[in-house]
Amino acid sequence: MEGQWLRAGRVGSPHGLDGSFHVIDARPKLLAHGASVSIAGRPLRITRRAGTDLRPILRLEGHEDRSAAEALRGAELLVPRTAAPELEDEEWWAEDLEGCSVLDAQTAVGTVRRLLALPSCEVLEVARPGGVGDLLVPLVSDAVRSVDLERREIDIDLRFLGER
């Protein structure tokens, strides 16, 4: 596992006058009412959780007006990994996949740049060497044979992806 923090989202535009704000790129599992988040190294408790999982609205302790929410705009919300819920089998945090080597059997393909959430499924954005262009690999069993976080390797099937 990588670092001790997980990205929970970024502070978006203010919502109302009470210090609440929309969360951009939210991970709802990490943004429960009463949970603690860190902004710029400062721990703050979530005092309000509204909206939906796709577009949550939060208010943080000590931020009770619109200008306080506006001052946080763009800041990254981090959660200690130790406070994160347990993941199911075949689930991973994006931070753990980023930087992994991607192989097709023994053939090097590239390195995971990031995990993207598309409407149909999540995909790995794989940076390939030599200016070939990025490869998008859906996180489905036909495309991904295995994920080995200890070895930092992901084995994929290029033939399934139409690359061979």
Secondary structure in CASP SS format (residue, H / E / C, confidence):
PFRMAT SS
TARGET T0000
AUTHOR 0000-0000-0000
METHOD secondary structure of the structure
MODEL  1
M C 1.00
E C 1.00
G C 1.00
Q C 1.00
W E 1.00
L E 1.00
R E 1.00
A E 1.00
G E 1.00
R E 1.00
V E 1.00
G E 1.00
S E 1.00
P E 1.00
H C 1.00
G C 1.00
L C 1.00
D C 1.00
G C 1.00
S C 1.00
F E 1.00
H E 1.00
V E 1.00
I E 1.00
D C 1.00
A C 1.00
R C 1.00
P H 1.00
K H 1.00
L H 1.00
L C 1.00
A C 1.00
H C 1.00
G C 1.00
A C 1.00
S E 1.00
V E 1.00
S E 1.00
I E 1.00
A C 1.00
G C 1.00
R E 1.00
P E 1.00
L E 1.00
R E 1.00
I E 1.00
T E 1.00
R E 1.00
R E 1.00
A E 1.00
G E 1.00
T C 1.00
D C 1.00
L C 1.00
R C 1.00
P E 1.00
I E 1.00
L E 1.00
R E 1.00
L E 1.00
E C 1.00
G C 1.00
H C 1.00
E C 1.00
D C 1.00
R H 1.00
S H 1.00
A H 1.00
A H 1.00
E H 1.00
A H 1.00
L H 1.00
R C 1.00
G C 1.00
A C 1.00
E E 1.00
L E 1.00
L E 1.00
V E 1.00
P E 1.00
R H 1.00
T H 1.00
A H 1.00
A C 1.00
P C 1.00
E C 1.00
L C 1.00
E C 1.00
D C 1.00
E C 1.00
E C 1.00
W C 1.00
W C 1.00
A H 1.00
E H 1.00
D H 1.00
L H 1.00
E C 1.00
G C 1.00
C C 1.00
S E 1.00
V E 1.00
L E 1.00
D E 1.00
A C 1.00
Q C 1.00
T E 1.00
A E 1.00
V E 1.00
G E 1.00
T E 1.00
V E 1.00
R E 1.00
R E 1.00
L E 1.00
L E 1.00
A E 1.00
L C 1.00
P C 1.00
S C 1.00
C C 1.00
E E 1.00
V E 1.00
L E 1.00
E E 1.00
V E 1.00
A E 1.00
R C 1.00
P H 1.00
G H 1.00
G H 1.00
V C 1.00
G C 1.00
D C 1.00
L E 1.00
L E 1.00
V E 1.00
P E 1.00
L C 1.00
V C 1.00
S C 1.00
D C 1.00
A C 1.00
V E 1.00
R E 1.00
S E 1.00
V E 1.00
D E 1.00
L C 1.00
E C 1.00
R C 1.00
R C 1.00
E E 1.00
I E 1.00
D E 1.00
I E 1.00
D C 1.00
L C 1.00
R C 1.00
F C 1.00
L C 1.00
G C 1.00
E C 1.00
R C 1.00
END
